[in-house]
Amino acid sequence: MRLLVPFSALVSTAFAAYKWDNIKIGGGGGFTPGIVFSPKTKGLAYARTDIGGLYRLNSDDSWTPLSWILPMTQPGTTGESAHWDPNNGATLKSTDKGSTWVKTALPFKLGGNQPGRGMGEPLAVDPNDNKIVYFGAPTENGLYKMGTFREDPTDTSGYQSDIVGITSVVFDTTSATLNGATSTIYVATADVTTSVYVSTDAGATWKAVAGQPTGRFPHRVKLSVSEKLLYFTYSNVAGPYDAGDGTVYKYSLSTGAWTNHARVASYE
């Protein structure tokens, strides 16, 4: 609590011009760990909840629950915890904004209500070639690549992350393309020693990013194209049940320099 009070004051001062309020999405449950906006369609977004399924934001600001479309004969696909489920997980793909879905089995288990569910996003589509999809798997299962026309997932990582798994996959859209695919990809893992990896050959090979911070690991990673920076939020625990210490780092895509971006050192 000692750290939250001054930080809250800072936020309320800096964003006094904004009006914040609750929104009704028609369901939910638990909390909403991720909202993903379409890079192509203005106003289109998807919100994922830990135990309440997936929701789509429409142009009239209404929300459509997408998981309700799935049959009750497949209860494990609605976002409920799969902790005791003996079956492996799966990905669901839709080409009509969630009206219909195609299921692809994965060779490992998933749990939407597991520790670390507030991190992400571990699923990413190549913005230069939407037939290329990467998924950062949990529990030391590495990085998987899936294609629209080749649905079977293939382990392309060349490394394994720790027990929580891969937290984020980010395509560097400021980089060149290689055979139509984005050449540079960053992957963050829940490892306090070496947590950030990069590929500069469209995922063929990977290496640890030089000079990266240690002692914590990235929860989220965001690319600022105009600044050519990656922003990392760090913590030393997975959450959401506990809260350790943390900070924000920025990484220059141009120079390779890491900078601690916390405004006040005591907020770390």
Phi, psi and omega in degrees: 000330181301325182276333185286326186296307180293328180293320178298321178295321179297315182295316182295328178287316184291330185243035182297334183284346181268145175251120182255139180207167176282155174236153180258119179253356175084025180167233180090211185132143185069234175220170184255097184280348183206138172232124183243124180264142177292130177284351184251324186249117181295134177083357180265124181214159178231134179246130177253138177248164183283325180228005186246009176090195186245142182227145179248132174276127181262171184295337179266016180070011172274165181239139178249123177285117186272331182291337180291342179289334183289144181291148180291351175285352177237063186295336182288351182264004184266005177097001177289159180299138178250026187300321182257007182283124180285351183268157175284167181277187181202160169255152177240130182242135177232138176249008180228040176061031173099004179287323177226158186223149173242130185262135175235121182289147176245152183272028179204169183272153175233156177213106183292344182247021183276165173304142181086007184290346177276356179273168175142178013259132180274354179249126184216142177255134178297119182293342178265346179206097186286005171276352181254122181229132176248142177228122177275112187277155176276175171049055172061031180260000172079197183254130181245144179245130179233143178244152181302321183260357174230092191285339183291129180286142180236130179287115182245010194288312187076001176207166177237143176267185184276194191297327178287318175113197181277130185264328185209146172232125184228126174272130178275098183285355174275351181274169179285172175258154178230111185054038178087350181259154175296128187283326186250126182228137177248141178230132177250138180235160181274069181227125186279355179259306176226109190243343186240127180237157181221145170240134178247009179232042176060036173092003181289318179225159184224151174211158178290141178285131184291146172075009185290154179293155176233169180091343175220174176221156184288133171270318180219153180224131178229140179263130170254105184294317184295326180268347188055050180231149166253132177255129181242131168260126186248148169212167178257003176225160184280328185069183002270005185285333183230166180224118176261207176268165182194176179197182177236130175243149169241144183237125182277121177289339182277317186252343184078014182273141174258136179227129174289118188260007177295131185290323179232130187301326184288349179277351184295000000 
